[in-house]
Amino acid sequence: MLTVRNAIGDGHRLAWLPDSRRVLIVDRADRIHVLDTVTGRHRTLLEGSTWRFWGNVPPLSPDGRTFYLGSLAAQSDVWMVAR
């Protein structure tokens, strides 16, 4: 059972799908769910992943059939300069 009481306070991020019936939810554990607001059914689409969404919901395609995930890779070099 998936319960969203207070989307902001509970750490959930929401994005409505184009049908205005279903909503994509990213919870505090960075799991992605889709919830049908009419039937109350939900399905977990992504769980146990190392992806982090940096406080955002992944972007949705215009038809609502696809969401996009990306990856951030960072590299740094430390240089020592001696005189």
Secondary structure, DSSP 8 states (H G I E B T S, - for coil): ----S-TTTTT-EEEE-TTSSEEEEE-TT--EEEEETTT--EEEEE-S-----TTS---B-TTSS-B----------------
